[in-house]
Structures are given as C-alpha cells and as structure tokens.
Amino acid sequence: MNGDQWPAVTVYSTRYCVDCRQSKAVLERLGVPYREVDIDDDPAAADEVQRLNRGYRSVPTIIIGEGTVLTEPSARRLTEALRAAAE
C-alpha cells in the first residue's frame, strides 16, 4: 500500500517513551504516514490523551482514521488495526 491508501494516523507520544518508539517503528516499516504530537510540549494534546484514556496520560495513544483509538498497542494489534482501517 502507498501512503495515499492509509487512513490518517495521529500518534500522541513523549520523547522518553519506549513503547512510542516501537509503535512509530511499526508505522514506518509499513510505510504509514503519521502525525506525531508530543504531549509534553502540547498541553491541549495532553488533555485530549487524558480524555481518551479516562484520566490517564497513557502513551502511545494512537488515533487511526475517524475513530479507532489504541492505547499502548502491541505491534500485532497496531498492524491489524491499520490493515482493517485501510480496507
């Protein structure tokens, strides 16, 4: 698949998050373009992450397309969600 076929992806992350780096590596390996938002630098994004995660600042929080939200997904779960959203 090329970048035009993937849904929009936003990754809420922090610089020190190992799981965030792993999720971004999956996206890059699959060739999925994504927008990264560091919640330490963006208070509104931090608020959004907490809203999505019932008050927790859990990262990575990944939004795929118009509504799939994944929090700290495994590589397998992230790959499955991306492929399902691209169909």
Secondary structure, DSSP 8 states (H G I E B T S, - for coil): --GGGS--EEEEE-TT-HHHHHHHHHHHHHT---EEEETTT-HHHHHHHHHHTTT---S-EEEETTTEEEES--HHHHHHHHHHHH-
